[in-house]
Amino acid sequence: MITELCENQEGAVDGLVVNDGNETAKLTIVAKAGATLPEKASTLTIDQKKYFINHVGKAKRHKGKVVFTIDAIHHDNMTLA
């Protein structure tokens, strides 16, 4: 679910979920219509932790913007080369 705040503000991030030692980040991001989406299997850094992106989806276009979703995971024992 995308909140009204996220839906109307470019650069907004909605819905960060962290669980136990294995952390899953579920992000909904609003960007300019021509924005380049991150690639699956690339990394995302949140607060100096590296997450492995395992899903990227384009949710919709809204008011000249694109809304996309990212699912990424961080394991305590994960090493990214």
Secondary structure, 3 states (H helix, E strand, C coil): CCCHHHHHCCCCEECCCCCCCCEEEEEEEEEECCCCCCCCCCEEEECCEEEEEEEEEEEEEECCEEEEEEEEEECCCCCCC
